[in-house]
Amino acid sequence: MSMAVVGLLAGMALGFAGYFGGFGAFVLVAALGAIGFVAGRFLDGDLEAGDFFRPRTSDRDYRRR
């Protein structure tokens, strides 16, 4: 399934939740969708658990000076 179709389905789900359930349902569906997205990326192997806990490094790491 292409990312365009996934985006279309997610948009439709958010639209239905917002229309029929109000703003609270919209926020709940959006939050659960984000959690599902992260879980899917984790299960596909695109993310590792350590990615959430490692500090970000940059080219200008001033601690090394």
PyMOL CGO cylinders between C-alpha atoms (Angstrom):
from pymol import cmd
from pymol.cgo import CYLINDER

trace = [
    CYLINDER, 0.00, 0.00, 0.00, 1.45, 3.34, -1.00, 0.3, 1, 1, 1, 1, 1, 1,
    CYLINDER, 1.45, 3.34, -1.00, 2.00, 6.17, 1.46, 0.3, 1, 1, 1, 1, 1, 1,
    CYLINDER, 2.00, 6.17, 1.46, -0.58, 8.25, -0.42, 0.3, 1, 1, 1, 1, 1, 1,
    CYLINDER, -0.58, 8.25, -0.42, -3.27, 5.66, 0.30, 0.3, 1, 1, 1, 1, 1, 1,
    CYLINDER, -3.27, 5.66, 0.30, -2.21, 5.42, 3.94, 0.3, 1, 1, 1, 1, 1, 1,
    CYLINDER, -2.21, 5.42, 3.94, -2.36, 9.22, 4.23, 0.3, 1, 1, 1, 1, 1, 1,
    CYLINDER, -2.36, 9.22, 4.23, -5.79, 9.24, 2.60, 0.3, 1, 1, 1, 1, 1, 1,
    CYLINDER, -5.79, 9.24, 2.60, -7.11, 6.64, 5.05, 0.3, 1, 1, 1, 1, 1, 1,
    CYLINDER, -7.11, 6.64, 5.05, -5.63, 8.47, 8.03, 0.3, 1, 1, 1, 1, 1, 1,
    CYLINDER, -5.63, 8.47, 8.03, -7.15, 11.75, 6.86, 0.3, 1, 1, 1, 1, 1, 1,
    CYLINDER, -7.15, 11.75, 6.86, -10.55, 10.14, 6.39, 0.3, 1, 1, 1, 1, 1, 1,
    CYLINDER, -10.55, 10.14, 6.39, -10.41, 8.55, 9.84, 0.3, 1, 1, 1, 1, 1, 1,
    CYLINDER, -10.41, 8.55, 9.84, -9.52, 11.90, 11.41, 0.3, 1, 1, 1, 1, 1, 1,
    CYLINDER, -9.52, 11.90, 11.41, -12.26, 13.61, 9.44, 0.3, 1, 1, 1, 1, 1, 1,
    CYLINDER, -12.26, 13.61, 9.44, -14.92, 11.13, 10.55, 0.3, 1, 1, 1, 1, 1, 1,
    CYLINDER, -14.92, 11.13, 10.55, -13.74, 11.32, 14.14, 0.3, 1, 1, 1, 1, 1, 1,
    CYLINDER, -13.74, 11.32, 14.14, -13.84, 15.10, 14.10, 0.3, 1, 1, 1, 1, 1, 1,
    CYLINDER, -13.84, 15.10, 14.10, -17.24, 15.27, 12.45, 0.3, 1, 1, 1, 1, 1, 1,
    CYLINDER, -17.24, 15.27, 12.45, -19.05, 12.62, 14.48, 0.3, 1, 1, 1, 1, 1, 1,
    CYLINDER, -19.05, 12.62, 14.48, -17.17, 12.73, 17.77, 0.3, 1, 1, 1, 1, 1, 1,
    CYLINDER, -17.17, 12.73, 17.77, -16.06, 16.30, 18.17, 0.3, 1, 1, 1, 1, 1, 1,
    CYLINDER, -16.06, 16.30, 18.17, -12.64, 17.68, 18.97, 0.3, 1, 1, 1, 1, 1, 1,
    CYLINDER, -12.64, 17.68, 18.97, -11.91, 15.18, 21.77, 0.3, 1, 1, 1, 1, 1, 1,
    CYLINDER, -11.91, 15.18, 21.77, -12.40, 12.23, 19.43, 0.3, 1, 1, 1, 1, 1, 1,
    CYLINDER, -12.40, 12.23, 19.43, -10.28, 13.97, 16.79, 0.3, 1, 1, 1, 1, 1, 1,
    CYLINDER, -10.28, 13.97, 16.79, -7.38, 14.35, 19.24, 0.3, 1, 1, 1, 1, 1, 1,
    CYLINDER, -7.38, 14.35, 19.24, -7.75, 10.75, 20.47, 0.3, 1, 1, 1, 1, 1, 1,
    CYLINDER, -7.75, 10.75, 20.47, -7.67, 9.35, 16.93, 0.3, 1, 1, 1, 1, 1, 1,
    CYLINDER, -7.67, 9.35, 16.93, -4.67, 11.54, 16.04, 0.3, 1, 1, 1, 1, 1, 1,
    CYLINDER, -4.67, 11.54, 16.04, -2.75, 10.43, 19.16, 0.3, 1, 1, 1, 1, 1, 1,
    CYLINDER, -2.75, 10.43, 19.16, -3.51, 6.75, 18.60, 0.3, 1, 1, 1, 1, 1, 1,
    CYLINDER, -3.51, 6.75, 18.60, -2.54, 7.12, 14.95, 0.3, 1, 1, 1, 1, 1, 1,
    CYLINDER, -2.54, 7.12, 14.95, 0.82, 8.60, 15.94, 0.3, 1, 1, 1, 1, 1, 1,
    CYLINDER, 0.82, 8.60, 15.94, 1.43, 5.78, 18.41, 0.3, 1, 1, 1, 1, 1, 1,
    CYLINDER, 1.43, 5.78, 18.41, 0.51, 3.23, 15.75, 0.3, 1, 1, 1, 1, 1, 1,
    CYLINDER, 0.51, 3.23, 15.75, 2.84, 4.90, 13.27, 0.3, 1, 1, 1, 1, 1, 1,
    CYLINDER, 2.84, 4.90, 13.27, 5.78, 4.73, 15.66, 0.3, 1, 1, 1, 1, 1, 1,
    CYLINDER, 5.78, 4.73, 15.66, 4.97, 1.11, 16.55, 0.3, 1, 1, 1, 1, 1, 1,
    CYLINDER, 4.97, 1.11, 16.55, 4.80, 0.20, 12.87, 0.3, 1, 1, 1, 1, 1, 1,
    CYLINDER, 4.80, 0.20, 12.87, 8.14, 1.85, 12.14, 0.3, 1, 1, 1, 1, 1, 1,
    CYLINDER, 8.14, 1.85, 12.14, 9.61, -0.01, 15.12, 0.3, 1, 1, 1, 1, 1, 1,
    CYLINDER, 9.61, -0.01, 15.12, 8.27, -3.36, 13.91, 0.3, 1, 1, 1, 1, 1, 1,
    CYLINDER, 8.27, -3.36, 13.91, 9.50, -2.71, 10.36, 0.3, 1, 1, 1, 1, 1, 1,
    CYLINDER, 9.50, -2.71, 10.36, 12.99, -2.19, 11.73, 0.3, 1, 1, 1, 1, 1, 1,
    CYLINDER, 12.99, -2.19, 11.73, 13.22, 1.49, 10.78, 0.3, 1, 1, 1, 1, 1, 1,
    CYLINDER, 13.22, 1.49, 10.78, 13.48, 2.53, 14.43, 0.3, 1, 1, 1, 1, 1, 1,
    CYLINDER, 13.48, 2.53, 14.43, 15.33, 1.08, 17.37, 0.3, 1, 1, 1, 1, 1, 1,
    CYLINDER, 15.33, 1.08, 17.37, 14.42, 1.53, 21.03, 0.3, 1, 1, 1, 1, 1, 1,
    CYLINDER, 14.42, 1.53, 21.03, 17.76, 3.25, 21.65, 0.3, 1, 1, 1, 1, 1, 1,
    CYLINDER, 17.76, 3.25, 21.65, 16.88, 5.99, 19.14, 0.3, 1, 1, 1, 1, 1, 1,
    CYLINDER, 16.88, 5.99, 19.14, 14.58, 7.51, 21.74, 0.3, 1, 1, 1, 1, 1, 1,
    CYLINDER, 14.58, 7.51, 21.74, 17.21, 7.62, 24.48, 0.3, 1, 1, 1, 1, 1, 1,
    CYLINDER, 17.21, 7.62, 24.48, 20.49, 8.48, 22.73, 0.3, 1, 1, 1, 1, 1, 1,
    CYLINDER, 20.49, 8.48, 22.73, 21.58, 12.10, 22.81, 0.3, 1, 1, 1, 1, 1, 1,
    CYLINDER, 21.58, 12.10, 22.81, 21.74, 13.84, 19.47, 0.3, 1, 1, 1, 1, 1, 1,
    CYLINDER, 21.74, 13.84, 19.47, 25.19, 14.73, 18.25, 0.3, 1, 1, 1, 1, 1, 1,
    CYLINDER, 25.19, 14.73, 18.25, 26.11, 17.40, 15.77, 0.3, 1, 1, 1, 1, 1, 1,
    CYLINDER, 26.11, 17.40, 15.77, 29.15, 18.45, 13.83, 0.3, 1, 1, 1, 1, 1, 1,
    CYLINDER, 29.15, 18.45, 13.83, 29.67, 21.27, 16.30, 0.3, 1, 1, 1, 1, 1, 1,
    CYLINDER, 29.67, 21.27, 16.30, 29.96, 19.25, 19.46, 0.3, 1, 1, 1, 1, 1, 1,
    CYLINDER, 29.96, 19.25, 19.46, 31.39, 21.81, 21.86, 0.3, 1, 1, 1, 1, 1, 1,
    CYLINDER, 31.39, 21.81, 21.86, 31.95, 19.28, 24.65, 0.3, 1, 1, 1, 1, 1, 1,
    CYLINDER, 31.95, 19.28, 24.65, 34.90, 17.79, 22.79, 0.3, 1, 1, 1, 1, 1, 1,
    CYLINDER, 34.90, 17.79, 22.79, 36.88, 21.04, 22.84, 0.3, 1, 1, 1, 1, 1, 1,
]
cmd.load_cgo(trace, "trace")
